[in-house]
Amino acid sequence: MKRAFILFAILVCVFGAQAQSHDGDGHEHEHDGHDHSHETPGALIREVSEMVAAQPGEWVLYKHTGLAPRFGLSTQKGLFAEAGVSLDFYQLGYTGASEYVSFGYSNLRPYISGEIMVGRKLLGGGKAGVEYIRSTPIVGMAFGGDVSFYTDGRNEAVTLTPRLMLSLVTVEVFYGYNFFLHNKLTRWIGHHRFGVSMTLNRRFWRRKKQVYEEYYNSYQEE
């Protein structure tokens, strides 16, 4: 139990620090040079991109903040359906006229959602959590955590669940381990949680396509 609280506290501190670096829609152009005193997700993407490209270039960064509906499916002894809303803090960036792939994005995503299991037993509940995603145009890695509450009307379960995720552009595939703060539903909720989730942020998808085309055109013009 103590380890679960320590892990949750670490996640909260990390995500809290990342959230302070986002300031809404807009874009900015950054040039060569590094200032490690104020690292942000965008700065980290830039450094990785320049190392991959093996040549510094003009860094172009776009930011986006917005609400989006969230859906998911997961299994933890029973099959659960999830629906809710997330607040997405995206950053998209690339190195202009790079010979190599140097386009990527990050997303800090707090969310709340409800869950329901329909089967031999009806269970309902809700959760609040946060995710952080770092990705290339095709695939990326992510991690996060949530606190969940479930009930069948008589018995309850409360879980703290750190999660690891594989991001596939619009869908995240994840594994989570449930630490039980309280559990009287052991027949239906176990320690292991597998699932997929999707956030329907169409505005971001359109912006991502535009930025990627801009990145590709900057290379073609060279």
Order of alpha helices (4+ residues) and beta strands (2+ residues): alpha-beta-alpha-beta-beta-beta-beta-beta-beta-beta-beta-beta-alpha
